[in-house]
Amino acid sequence: MPRSRSGIIGVLDIGTTKIVCFIAQITPDNNLRIIGIGHQLAQGIKAGAITDIRLAENSIIAAVSAAEKMAGETIDKVVVAVSGANPQSVRMEAQVPIPGQVSPRDMKRAVIHARENYVSEEKRRIIHSVPISFMVDDIRGIDDPIGMTGDQLTADVHLITASDTTIKNIANCANRCQLDIQDYVIASHAAGLSALTEDERELGVTLIEMGGGVTGISVFYHGKNIFTDTVPYGGTNVTSDIARGLNTSLACAERIKTLYGSAIPSASDDDTLIEIAQMNEDTGEYTEEMAVPKTKLVQIIQPRMEEIFEMVKAKLVSKQILQIASQQIVLSGGASQLVGVRELAMKKFGRTVRIGRPEVIEGMADSTSSSAFSASVGLINYISMNYHIYDKVEPSVTRYLQSTSSTSSSGLVGGIIKWLKENF
């Protein structure tokens, strides 16, 4: 593919069940407008990790080609959302001397030192570096220390790491598709940038990104991501449970899940009969027709969804952040669209729960406005929002943002536009 025209950016959401590509363009008033959309059934991917590189390559090429055709542009660089790779949270501290007043350069040095202090026996890669707070000498809990005077700056940094092997395989697959990956973003982190409000991120919220093979967790507090993890189950596990429980094919299980599935029972379930295809014992093909009550379907779905929420809650309890994390629960991702999921989550967490949908960006199609596309849209926001002023260190948008005035919103926007134009 030839190099894309300046000001054109591409994002790629690699999920277990679907691949989504958005192409966006910088408008004359320095906003982003989506001009190309492509989404394709994912193949060769399990639990967010590539298991068959040739099949995954075909899926990615199909999604990117559809977006390019719609946009009338070609892309050779993308920012990628990663749903698998077993993301983990690590808190690190780092100290640097300061020559008088704190500058953005000092803050960047402190974050870099925190990254350098991270040591893991496993093959892990740092994906995000999110400063939680700073300390100048003995003054703690500082959000923005720029301009403060002291001798020593301490940064408390949240590192989000991922499996290096998984990341390398994604990069290898992208390279086979003639795509250069500019940056990686954890899917639940990206979804939080499109499905959450600023107040929710400020006051405390847990974003549960319910994908096909993985359920991602990102907790935001005081506007920052303070915890990220995953549960290795999602919508495809529900489909498999239905196929086994009703002795039907995966295709039939997915269809009846979509049409009739519910995570909670209702009074009319016994009276609702569902026609399913069952296996013919002689031929091994799914040719037998049988009617089963909806009650049986719900009895298969509900335990799996309960297990997912219980595992999410256990993760939050183990990190001792449940009190902050459960102030508000927001669900996103394709599996969150199942009937009754919100009500079941309310019961499990004892808190208000809502279904998060992506923030509308100019050029978005109605078909991409559901919660299933929260992470995909979040990638656009990841690039365009100055919310990420310290989110990444190198390479990233921040090397331009941090060179601009920290007190000027126009400077921040200018830094974003400069990065977009120079990198895409």
N, C-alpha and C positions, 0 to 999 in steps of 0.2 A: 504494500500500500504506500502511496506517496505521502509525504509529510503534510499534515493538515494545515490549513490557513491559520494565521495568527488570530487569536481571540476565540478559537473553537476548542472546546474541551470535551473529553469523553469520560464517562464513568461506567463501571462494570460491576454489577452485583452478582456474585457467583454463589448461588444457593444450591441446596440439595435437590429441589424440585424444579427450579426455573433459573434461567440466566437472563438478566435484564441489562440492557445498554441504553444510556441516555447520552445524547449529544446536545450540548448547550453552546450558546453564543453570547458574547458580551454585546449588550445593546448600546446605542449612542449615549444613553443616560447612565451608563455604567452599572446596569443590572444584568442578570443572567436570564436568558430565555431558552427554553427547551425547544430544539428544532428537529430532533430525531429521536424516535423511540423504537426499540426492538426488544422483544422478549420471546424466549424459546424454552421449550421443555428441556430440563437438564438431563443429560445422560453422562454416565461415567463418573458420577459424584455421589458419595455417601457421607452423611453426617458432615457436610460442608468440606470434605476433603476429596481430592481427585483420586479415583481408584482405577480409571481407564483413561489414559491421556488422549487417546485417539477419539474416543466418543466425546469427551469433554471439549476437545478442540473443535469438533464439528458443531457442538451446541453453541460455543462462544462465537464462532465464525458466523453462524446463522443469525444470532442476535445482533452482532455488530453490523453485519451486512444490511439487515432490515433497517437499523437506525441510520446507517449511512445513506441508504436509498431514499429514506424519507427526508433527511437533512440536505441531500444533494452535496454532501461533503464527505471526505474520508478522514479517518483518524489513525494515528499511529502511537498515541499515548493515552493512558487511562489511569484513573484513580480507582482502586478496587476495594469492594467490601468483602470481608472474610467472615463467614458464618461459623466455620469450623476452627481448626488449628488449636483447640483447647486453650483459649485465652485465660490468663491468670493475672491476679493483681498482686503487686509488691509495693510496699511503702519504703522509700529510701530517704535518708537525709544527707545533705552535703553542705560544707561550709567553705566560703571563699573570703579572702581579705578584700576590703573595699578602700579605695583611696579617697576618703571623704564622703561624697554623696553617691547614693546608689544610682546606677545607670542601667538601661536595658541590657547592656553588654554584661554587667555584673550578674544580672538575673539569669542570663543565658549561660554564663560560666557555671553558676551554681547548679543549674539543671543538668548540664553536661557532666559535671562531677558526680551527680547522683546516678546518672546512667552508667558512668564508668565504675562506680562502686558496686553495681549489680553483678553478682557472680552466681551462676547456676551450673550444677553438675549435668543437667539435661541440656539438650540442644534447643535453646529458646532464643527468640528474637524480640527485641523491644519494639513494639508497634506504636505506642503512645507514651508520652511523658507529660503528665498533668501536674503542675505545681499546685498543691493544696493550700499552702500558706508559706509565708516567709517570716524570718526573725532577724531583726537588726540589733546586734549585741544582745541585750536582755529583754527587748521588746518583742513579744510573741503575737501570733495571730494576725499578721499583716497580709492583706490581699495584694496591695500594690505598693512596694517600698520605694519606687522611683522618687528620687529627690531627698530621701531621708539621709541623715548623717550618722555615721558610725564607723567602726573598725572592722566588723565582721558581719557577713550576710549568710544566713542559714536558710536553705530551701528544704521544705518537706514535700517530696514528689511522689505522685502515684504513677508507677510504671505498669503498663499493661503489656504483657509478653505473650507470645504465641509460639507454637511449634515451628521451629526453623525448617524442618523437613516438609511440612505442609505448605509453608510459604514458598519454599524453593520449587515445589512441584507446580504450584499455581504460576510462578514466574516462568517456569519452563514451558508450561502449556500456553501462556500468553505470548511468549517469544515465538512459538510455533505458529501462532496466529498473526505474527508480525506486529505485535503490540508491545510497547515498552511501558512497564508499570511505574508510574511516577510516585505513587504512595499507596499504602495499605491502611484500611480503616476497619476496625472491628464492627460487625454488622449491628449489634445492639447499640453501640456508641453512635453509629450513623443514624439509626432509627430514632434515637433520643433527640437528635438535632432537627427532626422534621415532625415527630409525633408529640413532642412535649412543648408546653408553653414555657416562657421565661420564668413565670411565677413558680411553676412546678419544679423546674430545675433549681430555683433559688431556695424554696422552702423545704425540699426533700421529696424525692419521688424515685420509685423503682420502675424502670422500663423493662418489661418482659417481652422479648422479641421471639414469638412462637413460629419458628420456621418449619421446614419440612423434616429435616433430620436432626436439628439442634434447636434448643430453646436458650436464647442468650439473655443475660441479665446485666443491666447497667444501672447503678445507683448514682443519682445526681444530687448534690447538696451545695448550697451557696454558689450555684451556677457551674459547678465542676463535677466531672465524673470521679467519684471517690472509690468505686468498686465495680469490677466487671468479672463475670464468670459465665459458665454454660452448664446446661444439663443435656446429656446426650440422647434426648428423645424429642420428637416433634410430631408433625402431622402424618408423616409416612408410617410411624409406629402405630398410630391409631388405625390407619388403613390396613396394615398387616394384621393387627388384632382382629379386625372385622373379617378379613379373608379367612383367617384360621377359625374364628368362632362360628362363622356361618358356612364354612366349607365352600367358599366361592373364590373366584379369581380376584387378583389385585385390581383389575380394571373395574369389575363389578363393585368391589368393595369401595373404591374411590367414588364411584358414581352414587351409590346409596348413602355414603357419608355426606357427600355434598348436598344431595336432595333431601334426605330424611334425618341426617345425623343430629344428635343433641347431647350435650354433656350433663343435662339434668332431666329427670322424668317429668311427664305431664299426665293429666288425668285421661287424656284421649289416646295414650300410647297403646293400650290393649286393643282398642278398636281400629287402629291403623295397621293395615297389612301391607307388607313390602314384598314385591316380587323379586326374587333373586335367582341367579343362574348357579346351579350346583353341579359338581362333577359327576359325570356318568361313569360308574364303576367299571363298565366294560370297555369304553373307549378312552377314558381319561380326559375327555373334553368336557367343558362346562356347557352342557346342553339341557340338563334337567332344570325345570322351573319349579320353584317352591315359594309359597307365601309364608312369611314369618311376621309376627307382631313387632311393632316398633319397640316395644318394651325390651325385647331381646337385644336389639341394636344398642339402645341406651345403656343396657347393662354391660355391654362390651366397652363402649366409649368412656363412660364415666370413671371407672377405676383407673384407666390410663391417664386421663386428664388430672384426676386427683393426685396420682403419683407424681406427675410433672410439677404441680404446684407445691406438693409436700417437699420435693427435692429442692425447689427454688427456695422455699422457706428455710430448709435446713442449711443451705449455703449462707443465707443471711444471718441465721442464728450463730453459725460457727465462726463468723467474722465479727460477731457482736455489734452489728449495725442494724438489727431488725427494727429498733425503735425509730431510727431515722428513715430507714428504707421503706417502712410500711405506712408512712404518713399518707402517701398517695400511691396507688398502683395503676399503671397504664399498660395495657396489652396492645401489642402490634404483631405484624406478621400474618401470613396466610392462615395458620391454624387458629388464630384468635377470632376468625370470622365464624367459627362453628357456633351454632345456636346453643345458648346456655353457658358458654365459657365464662363470660363476665360474671354471671350470677354465682357460678361455682367458685371463681376466684374470690369473690366477696365473702363467701362462706369460709373459705380456707384462711384468708388473711384477716378477716374481721375489719376490713377497711373499705372505703369507697373505691370502686374500680371503674375505669372507663376504657373504651376501645379507642386507641389513638389512630388518627389518620394523618397522612402526610400533609404538610403545609403546601398550599397551592402555589405553584410557580408558573409564571407565564408560559404558555405553550403546552402545559400538561394536558393529556387526554383524559376523558372521564374514566376510561378503563384503567388508568394508573392512579386513581385517587383513593383507592381502598387501602386498608392497613397492610395489605400484602406488599405494597410498594414503599413502605415507610423507610426502609434502609436504602433503597435505590434513590429516593428523593433526598434523603439525608446526605448522600455523597455530594450532591450539588450544594447543599447548605454547608457542608464541611469545607468546601472550597471558598464559598462566598461570604461566610459569616466571620466577623472578627471575634466571635466567641472563642475561637481557637488560637488566640494570640500567643499562648504559650504551650499549645497542645503537642506540637512536634518540635524537634530541634534541627535535624539535618538528615535528608533534605526535606523541605516543607515550605508551606506558605509563610511560616513564622520568620524565616530568615529575612523576608521583606517587611513583614509587619513590625518586627522588632527594630527595624532601622528607621521606622517612622515615628512621629511624635506620639507619645502615649496619651496625650491629652486631646488629640485632634481626631475626631471620627472621620473627617474627610481624609486625613493622612492614612488612617487604617484602610479605608476603601481604596485609596490610591495605591497602597501597598499590595492589596489583593489583585487589583487590575494589572499592576506591573508584573506580578508573579505569573498571572494567567497568560499575559501576552508574551512573556519571555520563555515560559515553559511549554506552552501549547501553540 
